[in-house]
Amino acid sequence: MIQLTINGQPQQFEAPINVAQLIDHLALHGKRIAIERNGEIVPRSQFPQQMLVHGDQLEVVVAVGGG
């Protein structure tokens, strides 16, 4: 079991997951998002390779269009 903090809220997961799986879990697949992990931006190309570990601090920002 791992615990992550996502946008200031603790969340627990039964098994290790990567950033791409987290996006699916949060129902954000296909949306324009930026993810910061422990203070560093995760490039979109690295989402499948970036395994999250217990204690990671994540900020997920969803781009909102408009004018």
N, C-alpha and C positions, 0 to 999 in steps of 0.2 A: 504494500500500500504506500502510495506517495501522496504528499500534500503539496499543493501549489497555491500561490496567492495570485489571483487573477483580478486585475483592477481593484485591488485592495480587499478582495473577498477570498477567504480560504476555501479551497475545494479539494476533495480527496478522490483519488483514482485507485482502482484495484490493482492495476498493472502499469508498468512504464508505458508512456506514450510519446510520440513525437509531435512536433508542432502541427503537421498536416492533420494528424488524428484529432488533435485538440480543436482545430478549426471545424472539423466535421462534428465533433461533440457539441460545440457551441452553436451549431447550425449557421456558420458563417461562410460556408463553401460558396464560391462564386462572387462573393462581395469584395469590394476594394478595402483592404485592411492593412494595417501596419502592426507588427508585433515587436515589442521590446522585451528582452529577456535579461534580467539582472543588469539593467542599465544600458544594454547594447541592442541596436536594431538587428533583427534577424532578416537577412535577405530572403525574398520569396523563393529563390532557387534552392535555399537551404532548408526549407520547411520539412521535407521528408527525412532529412538526415539529422536534424536537431532533436536529439532525445532529451526529454525533460526529466529532471531529477528532483528528488524530495527537497523542498525548500526553495525552489525557483520562484522568483518574483516576476510576474508577467503583466505587461500593460498591453491591452488590445484596443486599438483605435479603428473605428469603422468610418470610412470617408462618406460624407453626406453631400450629395449634389444640391445645387440650388443657386439662387442668384438674387 
